[in-house]
Amino acid sequence: MNDPHHSSMSTSGKAVPFLLAQSSTPSRQPRNKLVGFAKVLAGGRVVGLNKEKPFADRMLADGVDFHIQGAGLDDPKVEQIILESVATNLEAGVKLLDKQEVALARMGGRLSEMALSLNRARADLAQSMDAQAKFEESRHHLQLIARETFDHTALFSMGASKPITIAVPAGKVWEGLSIDRCNLKTPGFDALNAGKVSPTARGLLLDPETFTLVFKEWRYLCAGNRLQWHLVYSRWQSIVSTLKYFLGGRRWTPPLLPDETKHGGLRRPHLDN
C-alpha cells in the first residue's frame, strides 16, 4: 500500500493552508473514554456482549456452557468443543482484518487521486474546477469505503471506539485479543472532508502539507492493521496446531473459566502496545 503521488506534489502557486493540529501522529484516547457498544467474536460472528450469558456462551459460542455443565471442563469432547470454538473465532478475526486491509488499500488509492487533483489545480488554475470535480468524486468514494462493514460491524470509526474482543486460552488463564476499528477522526482526514482544491469552490483550500499529514495518518492505520493481523493470525495457527495434536491423542487442559462473581474483564496484555 504505497503512496507514490503525495511526495511529488507541485509546490508552485499560492494557497491558503488548512489549519491543522500540531500533532502529526493520531493520538490514542484513554480506554475508559471509548464510545460505542462492546462487541466480541463468538461462534465465528461479531456479536454484542451479552453479560446475561455465562462466560462460555458469550465469549466462545452459544451452547458451550451446556456441554461444560453436563460433562465437565475436563471431558475430552468438551475440550475439543472449546478448541474448535476458539479456532473459529480467531479465523473470523483474521478475515475481519483482511477485509480492513483491503479497504485501507483502496482508501490509499483514493487519497492518491485526491493528491493528484490538488497538483492539477495548483499547476493550472484554468483547470481547477475540473480538478475540484475529480477531487469531490474521489472523496465520495473514500467516504463510501469508510462505511464498509464486516458481519454488520463497522471497519472504521469517527472517533476512538471500543474494540472487538476474542477470548483465547493462554496457559492457565483466559486472555482477550482486541481488534480495533480504524479511527478516521484525525486532523488530516477532517481536513479532506471539509476542504477543496480549487480557489473558486466552497470550503477551506488544501495544500500539500495537508496530504503529507493525511498519508502519514493512513500509514499509521495500515501499520496498526498489520500488527493486529499478525497477532491474531499467530494465535489462530497456535490453536489450530493444538487442536491437530489433540485430535491425534495429545491431552490439552483448558484454563478454568473466569469467576463470574469477580469484577473486571479479560486480561488484555497487548491492548495499549
Short mmCIF file of the C-alpha atoms (twelve columns), coordinates in Angstrom:
data_MODEL
# 
_entry.id   MODEL 
# 
loop_
_atom_site.group_PDB 
_atom_site.id 
_atom_site.type_symbol 
_atom_site.label_atom_id 
_atom_site.label_alt_id 
_atom_site.label_comp_id 
_atom_site.label_asym_id 
_atom_site.label_seq_id 
_atom_site.Cartn_x 
_atom_site.Cartn_y 
_atom_site.Cartn_z 
_atom_site.pdbx_PDB_model_num 
ATOM 1   C CA . MET A 1   0.000   0.000   0.000   1 
ATOM 2   C CA . ASN A 2   2.281   2.717   -1.273  1 
ATOM 3   C CA . ASP A 3   1.504   6.392   -1.708  1 
ATOM 4   C CA . PRO A 4   3.777   7.331   -4.614  1 
ATOM 5   C CA . HIS A 5   1.970   10.528  -5.577  1 
ATOM 6   C CA . HIS A 6   1.914   12.582  -2.412  1 
ATOM 7   C CA . SER A 7   5.660   13.181  -2.344  1 
ATOM 8   C CA . SER A 8   5.690   14.575  -5.884  1 
ATOM 9   C CA . MET A 9   3.035   17.271  -5.453  1 
ATOM 10  C CA . SER A 10  3.766   20.600  -7.038  1 
ATOM 11  C CA . THR A 11  4.581   23.475  -4.730  1 
ATOM 12  C CA . SER A 12  4.040   26.171  -7.363  1 
ATOM 13  C CA . GLY A 13  1.350   28.802  -6.827  1 
ATOM 14  C CA . LYS A 14  -0.074  30.118  -3.599  1 
ATOM 15  C CA . ALA A 15  -2.663  28.539  -1.358  1 
ATOM 16  C CA . VAL A 16  -4.147  29.327  1.999   1 
ATOM 17  C CA . PRO A 17  -3.185  26.297  4.115   1 
ATOM 18  C CA . PHE A 18  -5.765  24.439  6.104   1 
ATOM 19  C CA . LEU A 19  -5.222  24.953  9.836   1 
ATOM 20  C CA . LEU A 20  -4.031  21.603  11.143  1 
ATOM 21  C CA . ALA A 21  -3.466  20.301  14.641  1 
ATOM 22  C CA . GLN A 22  0.087   20.474  15.934  1 
ATOM 23  C CA . SER A 23  0.422   16.738  16.416  1 
ATOM 24  C CA . SER A 24  1.248   14.810  13.245  1 
ATOM 25  C CA . THR A 25  0.543   11.407  14.797  1 
ATOM 26  C CA . PRO A 26  -3.008  10.349  15.716  1 
ATOM 27  C CA . SER A 27  -3.332  10.291  19.480  1 
ATOM 28  C CA . ARG A 28  -4.966  7.376   21.256  1 
ATOM 29  C CA . GLN A 29  -7.657  8.364   23.732  1 
ATOM 30  C CA . PRO A 30  -7.810  6.724   27.148  1 
ATOM 31  C CA . ARG A 31  -9.623  3.423   27.032  1 
ATOM 32  C CA . ASN A 32  -12.161 4.481   29.641  1 
ATOM 33  C CA . LYS A 33  -13.453 7.167   27.252  1 
ATOM 34  C CA . LEU A 34  -14.116 4.843   24.314  1 
ATOM 35  C CA . VAL A 35  -17.605 5.001   22.857  1 
ATOM 36  C CA . GLY A 36  -19.900 2.507   21.156  1 
ATOM 37  C CA . PHE A 37  -21.140 -0.945  22.087  1 
ATOM 38  C CA . ALA A 38  -18.794 -3.654  23.320  1 
ATOM 39  C CA . LYS A 39  -18.579 -6.485  20.797  1 
ATOM 40  C CA . VAL A 40  -16.973 -9.909  20.798  1 
ATOM 41  C CA . LEU A 41  -16.220 -12.646 18.308  1 
ATOM 42  C CA . ALA A 42  -18.236 -15.670 19.413  1 
ATOM 43  C CA . GLY A 43  -19.467 -18.554 17.303  1 
ATOM 44  C CA . GLY A 44  -17.467 -17.114 14.409  1 
ATOM 45  C CA . ARG A 45  -19.647 -13.984 14.364  1 
ATOM 46  C CA . VAL A 46  -19.256 -10.424 15.616  1 
ATOM 47  C CA . VAL A 47  -21.941 -10.039 18.283  1 
ATOM 48  C CA . GLY A 48  -22.807 -7.654  21.076  1 
ATOM 49  C CA . LEU A 49  -21.527 -8.529  24.516  1 
ATOM 50  C CA . ASN A 50  -24.398 -10.133 26.421  1 
ATOM 51  C CA . LYS A 51  -23.437 -10.092 30.088  1 
ATOM 52  C CA . GLU A 52  -26.514 -12.136 30.974  1 
ATOM 53  C CA . LYS A 53  -24.989 -15.215 29.337  1 
ATOM 54  C CA . PRO A 54  -22.376 -17.396 31.059  1 
ATOM 55  C CA . PHE A 55  -18.783 -16.783 30.009  1 
ATOM 56  C CA . ALA A 56  -18.519 -19.776 27.653  1 
ATOM 57  C CA . ASP A 57  -21.673 -18.838 25.744  1 
ATOM 58  C CA . ARG A 58  -20.975 -15.112 25.424  1 
ATOM 59  C CA . MET A 59  -17.240 -15.383 24.627  1 
ATOM 60  C CA . LEU A 60  -16.895 -18.713 22.781  1 
ATOM 61  C CA . ALA A 61  -20.191 -19.843 21.228  1 
ATOM 62  C CA . ASP A 62  -23.791 -20.487 22.193  1 
ATOM 63  C CA . GLY A 63  -24.262 -23.918 23.750  1 
ATOM 64  C CA . VAL A 64  -20.712 -24.402 25.019  1 
ATOM 65  C CA . ASP A 65  -21.747 -23.825 28.624  1 
ATOM 66  C CA . PHE A 66  -24.400 -26.560 28.317  1 
ATOM 67  C CA . HIS A 67  -21.715 -29.106 27.414  1 
ATOM 68  C CA . ILE A 68  -19.421 -27.871 30.209  1 
ATOM 69  C CA . GLN A 69  -22.175 -28.161 32.812  1 
ATOM 70  C CA . GLY A 70  -23.173 -31.597 31.546  1 
ATOM 71  C CA . ALA A 71  -19.813 -33.305 31.161  1 
ATOM 72  C CA . GLY A 72  -17.306 -31.081 32.966  1 
ATOM 73  C CA . LEU A 73  -14.442 -28.939 31.755  1 
ATOM 74  C CA . ASP A 74  -12.014 -31.864 31.674  1 
ATOM 75  C CA . ASP A 75  -14.116 -34.032 29.357  1 
ATOM 76  C CA . PRO A 76  -12.276 -34.641 26.032  1 
ATOM 77  C CA . LYS A 77  -15.370 -33.785 23.984  1 
ATOM 78  C CA . VAL A 78  -15.746 -30.500 25.854  1 
ATOM 79  C CA . GLU A 79  -12.055 -29.727 25.394  1 
ATOM 80  C CA . GLN A 80  -12.442 -30.292 21.649  1 
ATOM 81  C CA . ILE A 81  -15.513 -28.036 21.507  1 
ATOM 82  C CA . ILE A 82  -13.583 -25.256 23.267  1 
ATOM 83  C CA . LEU A 83  -10.593 -25.554 20.936  1 
ATOM 84  C CA . GLU A 84  -12.784 -25.590 17.846  1 
ATOM 85  C CA . SER A 85  -14.771 -22.569 19.078  1 
ATOM 86  C CA . VAL A 86  -11.628 -20.536 19.761  1 
ATOM 87  C CA . ALA A 87  -10.157 -21.515 16.368  1 
ATOM 88  C CA . THR A 88  -13.374 -20.466 14.605  1 
ATOM 89  C CA . ASN A 89  -13.414 -17.092 16.357  1 
ATOM 90  C CA . LEU A 90  -9.755  -16.391 15.600  1 
ATOM 91  C CA . GLU A 91  -10.270 -17.319 11.954  1 
ATOM 92  C CA . ALA A 92  -13.143 -14.825 11.782  1 
ATOM 93  C CA . GLY A 93  -10.851 -12.201 13.339  1 
ATOM 94  C CA . VAL A 94  -8.251  -12.813 10.631  1 
ATOM 95  C CA . LYS A 95  -10.945 -12.420 7.952   1 
ATOM 96  C CA . LEU A 96  -12.114 -9.159  9.530   1 
ATOM 97  C CA . LEU A 97  -8.589  -7.755  9.477   1 
ATOM 98  C CA . ASP A 98  -8.104  -8.987  5.898   1 
ATOM 99  C CA . LYS A 99  -11.163 -7.028  4.796   1 
ATOM 100 C CA . GLN A 100 -9.973  -3.986  6.738   1 
ATOM 101 C CA . GLU A 101 -6.594  -4.204  4.974   1 
ATOM 102 C CA . VAL A 102 -8.240  -4.322  1.536   1 
ATOM 103 C CA . ALA A 103 -10.385 -1.310  2.452   1 
ATOM 104 C CA . LEU A 104 -7.287  0.593   3.587   1 
ATOM 105 C CA . ALA A 105 -5.524  -0.224  0.310   1 
ATOM 106 C CA . ARG A 106 -8.466  1.100   -1.698  1 
ATOM 107 C CA . MET A 107 -8.537  4.140   0.546   1 
ATOM 108 C CA . GLY A 108 -4.877  4.790   -0.251  1 
ATOM 109 C CA . GLY A 109 -5.705  4.755   -3.958  1 
ATOM 110 C CA . ARG A 110 -8.422  7.367   -3.485  1 
ATOM 111 C CA . LEU A 111 -6.088  9.532   -1.419  1 
ATOM 112 C CA . SER A 112 -3.559  9.432   -4.256  1 
ATOM 113 C CA . GLU A 113 -6.263  10.537  -6.714  1 
ATOM 114 C CA . MET A 114 -7.148  13.448  -4.441  1 
ATOM 115 C CA . ALA A 115 -3.490  14.448  -4.144  1 
ATOM 116 C CA . LEU A 116 -3.184  14.422  -7.941  1 
ATOM 117 C CA . SER A 117 -6.255  16.648  -8.163  1 
ATOM 118 C CA . LEU A 118 -4.518  19.171  -5.925  1 
ATOM 119 C CA . ASN A 119 -1.413  19.057  -8.150  1 
ATOM 120 C CA . ARG A 120 -3.556  19.656  -11.211 1 
ATOM 121 C CA . ALA A 121 -5.446  22.573  -9.653  1 
ATOM 122 C CA . ARG A 122 -2.233  24.273  -8.478  1 
ATOM 123 C CA . ALA A 123 -0.461  23.759  -11.818 1 
ATOM 124 C CA . ASP A 124 -3.192  25.295  -13.992 1 
ATOM 125 C CA . LEU A 125 -5.903  27.483  -12.473 1 
ATOM 126 C CA . ALA A 126 -7.910  27.203  -15.687 1 
ATOM 127 C CA . GLN A 127 -8.412  23.511  -14.921 1 
ATOM 128 C CA . SER A 128 -9.006  23.963  -11.220 1 
ATOM 129 C CA . MET A 129 -12.768 23.361  -11.424 1 
ATOM 130 C CA . ASP A 130 -12.272 20.097  -13.343 1 
ATOM 131 C CA . ALA A 131 -9.709  19.114  -10.709 1 
ATOM 132 C CA . GLN A 132 -12.233 20.033  -7.991  1 
ATOM 133 C CA . ALA A 133 -14.862 17.778  -9.577  1 
ATOM 134 C CA . LYS A 134 -12.403 14.872  -9.654  1 
ATOM 135 C CA . PHE A 135 -11.393 15.611  -6.072  1 
ATOM 136 C CA . GLU A 136 -15.009 15.506  -4.906  1 
ATOM 137 C CA . GLU A 137 -15.646 12.246  -6.794  1 
ATOM 138 C CA . SER A 138 -12.630 10.606  -5.168  1 
ATOM 139 C CA . ARG A 139 -13.672 11.946  -1.758  1 
ATOM 140 C CA . HIS A 140 -17.142 10.478  -2.223  1 
ATOM 141 C CA . HIS A 141 -15.656 7.035   -2.925  1 
ATOM 142 C CA . LEU A 142 -13.351 7.449   0.070   1 
ATOM 143 C CA . GLN A 143 -16.354 8.118   2.299   1 
ATOM 144 C CA . LEU A 144 -18.110 5.026   0.928   1 
ATOM 145 C CA . ILE A 145 -15.075 2.910   1.822   1 
ATOM 146 C CA . ALA A 146 -15.128 4.394   5.342   1 
ATOM 147 C CA . ARG A 147 -18.645 2.973   5.804   1 
ATOM 148 C CA . GLU A 148 -17.761 -0.617  4.894   1 
ATOM 149 C CA . THR A 149 -18.567 -3.397  7.364   1 
ATOM 150 C CA . PHE A 150 -17.693 -6.960  8.264   1 
ATOM 151 C CA . ASP A 151 -20.576 -9.071  9.572   1 
ATOM 152 C CA . HIS A 152 -22.632 -5.874  10.034  1 
ATOM 153 C CA . THR A 153 -19.835 -4.306  12.114  1 
ATOM 154 C CA . ALA A 154 -18.052 -1.128  11.001  1 
ATOM 155 C CA . LEU A 155 -14.402 -1.459  9.988   1 
ATOM 156 C CA . PHE A 156 -13.794 2.251   10.616  1 
ATOM 157 C CA . SER A 157 -14.941 4.740   13.226  1 
ATOM 158 C CA . MET A 158 -15.207 8.508   13.584  1 
ATOM 159 C CA . GLY A 159 -13.557 8.668   16.983  1 
ATOM 160 C CA . ALA A 160 -11.918 6.181   19.316  1 
ATOM 161 C CA . SER A 161 -14.309 3.247   19.788  1 
ATOM 162 C CA . LYS A 162 -14.485 0.060   21.817  1 
ATOM 163 C CA . PRO A 163 -12.523 -2.833  20.287  1 
ATOM 164 C CA . ILE A 164 -13.844 -6.232  19.228  1 
ATOM 165 C CA . THR A 165 -12.622 -8.866  21.681  1 
ATOM 166 C CA . ILE A 166 -11.647 -12.507 21.102  1 
ATOM 167 C CA . ALA A 167 -11.262 -14.794 24.129  1 
ATOM 168 C CA . VAL A 168 -8.246  -17.117 23.864  1 
ATOM 169 C CA . PRO A 169 -6.620  -19.566 26.287  1 
ATOM 170 C CA . ALA A 170 -3.145  -18.524 27.430  1 
ATOM 171 C CA . GLY A 171 -1.620  -21.121 29.707  1 
ATOM 172 C CA . LYS A 172 -3.771  -21.284 32.839  1 
ATOM 173 C CA . VAL A 173 -5.827  -18.144 32.163  1 
ATOM 174 C CA . TRP A 174 -8.087  -16.632 29.519  1 
ATOM 175 C CA . GLU A 175 -6.898  -13.557 27.652  1 
ATOM 176 C CA . GLY A 176 -8.689  -11.154 25.359  1 
ATOM 177 C CA . LEU A 177 -7.274  -10.152 21.978  1 
ATOM 178 C CA . SER A 178 -8.602  -6.796  20.812  1 
ATOM 179 C CA . ILE A 179 -9.272  -5.768  17.218  1 
ATOM 180 C CA . ASP A 180 -9.564  -2.011  16.736  1 
ATOM 181 C CA . ARG A 181 -11.683 -0.241  14.176  1 
ATOM 182 C CA . CYS A 182 -9.582  2.294   12.243  1 
ATOM 183 C CA . ASN A 183 -10.192 5.743   13.691  1 
ATOM 184 C CA . LEU A 184 -10.683 8.298   10.899  1 
ATOM 185 C CA . LYS A 185 -11.364 11.204  13.269  1 
ATOM 186 C CA . THR A 186 -7.938  12.746  12.725  1 
ATOM 187 C CA . PRO A 187 -6.719  16.219  11.654  1 
ATOM 188 C CA . GLY A 188 -5.761  15.112  8.152   1 
ATOM 189 C CA . PHE A 189 -8.958  13.237  7.328   1 
ATOM 190 C CA . ASP A 190 -11.033 16.034  8.861   1 
ATOM 191 C CA . ALA A 191 -9.251  18.471  6.555   1 
ATOM 192 C CA . LEU A 192 -10.081 16.408  3.469   1 
ATOM 193 C CA . ASN A 193 -13.743 16.174  4.435   1 
ATOM 194 C CA . ALA A 194 -14.033 19.966  4.756   1 
ATOM 195 C CA . GLY A 195 -11.506 21.094  2.150   1 
ATOM 196 C CA . LYS A 196 -11.246 21.952  -1.539  1 
ATOM 197 C CA . VAL A 197 -8.525  22.122  -4.195  1 
ATOM 198 C CA . SER A 198 -9.973  24.923  -6.372  1 
ATOM 199 C CA . PRO A 199 -9.828  28.523  -5.078  1 
ATOM 200 C CA . THR A 200 -13.272 29.188  -6.582  1 
ATOM 201 C CA . ALA A 201 -15.024 26.282  -4.813  1 
ATOM 202 C CA . ARG A 202 -16.563 26.465  -1.367  1 
ATOM 203 C CA . GLY A 203 -14.569 25.310  1.609   1 
ATOM 204 C CA . LEU A 204 -11.077 25.666  3.008   1 
ATOM 205 C CA . LEU A 205 -8.255  25.462  0.484   1 
ATOM 206 C CA . LEU A 206 -5.976  22.459  0.962   1 
ATOM 207 C CA . ASP A 207 -2.215  22.457  0.494   1 
ATOM 208 C CA . PRO A 208 0.488   19.771  0.031   1 
ATOM 209 C CA . GLU A 209 1.210   19.695  3.773   1 
ATOM 210 C CA . THR A 210 -2.363  18.524  4.366   1 
ATOM 211 C CA . PHE A 211 -1.767  15.478  2.177   1 
ATOM 212 C CA . THR A 212 1.591   14.829  3.800   1 
ATOM 213 C CA . LEU A 213 -0.259  14.603  7.103   1 
ATOM 214 C CA . VAL A 214 -3.164  12.504  5.867   1 
ATOM 215 C CA . PHE A 215 -0.841  9.978   4.216   1 
ATOM 216 C CA . LYS A 216 1.074   9.725   7.482   1 
ATOM 217 C CA . GLU A 217 -2.196  9.036   9.318   1 
ATOM 218 C CA . TRP A 218 -3.163  6.474   6.682   1 
ATOM 219 C CA . ARG A 219 0.164   4.649   7.027   1 
ATOM 220 C CA . TYR A 220 -0.355  4.619   10.797  1 
ATOM 221 C CA . LEU A 221 -3.682  2.832   10.273  1 
ATOM 222 C CA . CYS A 222 -2.089  0.368   7.850   1 
ATOM 223 C CA . ALA A 223 0.661   -0.441  10.351  1 
ATOM 224 C CA . GLY A 224 -1.884  -0.982  13.122  1 
ATOM 225 C CA . ASN A 225 -3.866  -3.322  10.899  1 
ATOM 226 C CA . ARG A 226 -0.793  -5.417  10.093  1 
ATOM 227 C CA . LEU A 227 0.316   -5.640  13.708  1 
ATOM 228 C CA . GLN A 228 -3.112  -6.829  14.798  1 
ATOM 229 C CA . TRP A 229 -3.314  -9.269  11.881  1 
ATOM 230 C CA . HIS A 230 -0.014  -10.917 12.813  1 
ATOM 231 C CA . LEU A 231 -1.065  -11.187 16.454  1 
ATOM 232 C CA . VAL A 232 -4.459  -12.762 15.691  1 
ATOM 233 C CA . TYR A 233 -3.079  -14.966 12.907  1 
ATOM 234 C CA . SER A 234 -0.270  -16.352 15.096  1 
ATOM 235 C CA . ARG A 235 -2.748  -17.184 17.869  1 
ATOM 236 C CA . TRP A 236 -5.056  -18.832 15.325  1 
ATOM 237 C CA . GLN A 237 -2.254  -21.007 13.964  1 
ATOM 238 C CA . SER A 238 -1.220  -21.938 17.503  1 
ATOM 239 C CA . ILE A 239 -4.758  -23.057 18.389  1 
ATOM 240 C CA . VAL A 240 -5.115  -24.963 15.102  1 
ATOM 241 C CA . SER A 241 -1.827  -26.748 15.864  1 
ATOM 242 C CA . THR A 242 -3.000  -27.560 19.400  1 
ATOM 243 C CA . LEU A 243 -6.288  -28.911 18.022  1 
ATOM 244 C CA . LYS A 244 -4.421  -31.050 15.488  1 
ATOM 245 C CA . TYR A 245 -2.251  -32.642 18.174  1 
ATOM 246 C CA . PHE A 246 -5.284  -33.008 20.443  1 
ATOM 247 C CA . LEU A 247 -7.145  -34.957 17.763  1 
ATOM 248 C CA . GLY A 248 -4.019  -37.078 17.391  1 
ATOM 249 C CA . GLY A 249 -4.211  -38.139 21.044  1 
ATOM 250 C CA . ARG A 250 -2.269  -35.458 22.941  1 
ATOM 251 C CA . ARG A 251 -4.037  -34.078 26.016  1 
ATOM 252 C CA . TRP A 252 -4.899  -30.414 26.403  1 
ATOM 253 C CA . THR A 253 -6.364  -28.830 29.501  1 
ATOM 254 C CA . PRO A 254 -8.367  -25.613 29.075  1 
ATOM 255 C CA . PRO A 255 -7.972  -22.807 31.627  1 
ATOM 256 C CA . LEU A 256 -10.584 -22.560 34.336  1 
ATOM 257 C CA . LEU A 257 -13.416 -20.261 33.357  1 
ATOM 258 C CA . PRO A 258 -13.241 -16.802 34.968  1 
ATOM 259 C CA . ASP A 259 -15.033 -16.314 38.263  1 
ATOM 260 C CA . GLU A 260 -18.276 -14.518 37.322  1 
ATOM 261 C CA . THR A 261 -18.632 -13.106 40.843  1 
ATOM 262 C CA . LYS A 262 -15.473 -11.015 40.464  1 
ATOM 263 C CA . HIS A 263 -15.378 -7.683  38.654  1 
ATOM 264 C CA . GLY A 264 -13.059 -6.960  35.765  1 
ATOM 265 C CA . GLY A 265 -12.784 -8.177  32.199  1 
ATOM 266 C CA . LEU A 266 -10.348 -10.453 30.451  1 
ATOM 267 C CA . ARG A 267 -6.629  -9.801  30.740  1 
ATOM 268 C CA . ARG A 268 -5.542  -7.940  27.571  1 
ATOM 269 C CA . PRO A 269 -1.756  -7.508  27.784  1 
ATOM 270 C CA . HIS A 270 -1.326  -6.124  24.226  1 
ATOM 271 C CA . LEU A 271 -4.133  -3.537  24.365  1 
ATOM 272 C CA . ASP A 272 -2.004  -0.395  24.652  1 
ATOM 273 C CA . ASN A 273 1.162   -1.644  22.937  1 
# 
